[in-house]
């Protein structure tokens, strides 16, 4: 190798190696700081793009989960109200049956009728107030709702209304139903018995829908966890490996600095050639 004060090849090589070590050290430190081996598109464009797509799906599934949560809550409110309606009908049947006793005194029949009407009106109150987030599946005019089922928004889970208002298909007891006479008591007993059977069927259908929503909600949660794990596998750094690499690079950096220092002293050796 030519000894020259104009060009120090050894120093250039040492500097190149030191710069490469510094670049590797910066990359390792960034991975340790962020916890990711791919934190932006510059690190690995293909992997970053795949991870971004999965993150978009994870965010969308969060919206699906919220929709399903609202759906489950709405159906649970309807079930609670429906069970109350069923209990009220059972009490009304007891009153109506008692009122069919032909030997019943007028005062006793009147008392039974007041109890019957009070229970009847409670049904109207329960169905009108069975709201959650603006959804009421039991009142007159209810139309049901649809909850999101996938991240693309192309699938839904639909829950049909089960109207339990007075005078509806399920609750045949009318808003003016009474038991103040033997004839009315007999008719009311029939209406109440029919209503009990139909309300039980409506609640069974709501229970099935609630279970379906809850099952799908569990699936969405598991799918979200799987996607998050997949993204982690793509972009997360192995911190144990990076820690060991950091120590090796720091040592290599120190050696590189020493090598550069030694190389920078080479031109001074030229002076020894001119000493007398």
Buried (B, 14 or more C-beta within 10 A) or exposed (E): EEEEEEEBEBBEEBBEBBEEBBEBBEBBBBBBEBEBBBBEEEBBEEBBEBBEEBBEBBEBBEEBBEBBBBBBBBBBBBBEBBBBBBEBBEBBBBBBBBBBEEEBEEEEBBBBBBBBBEBBEBBBEBBBEBBBEEBBBBBBEBEEBEBBBBBEEEEBBEBBBBBBBBBBEBBBBEEEBBBBEBEBBBBBBEBBBBBBEBBEEBBEEBBEBBEBBBEBBEEBEEBBEEBBEBBEEBBBBEEEEBEEBBEBBBEBBEBBBEBBEEBBEBBEEEEEEEEE
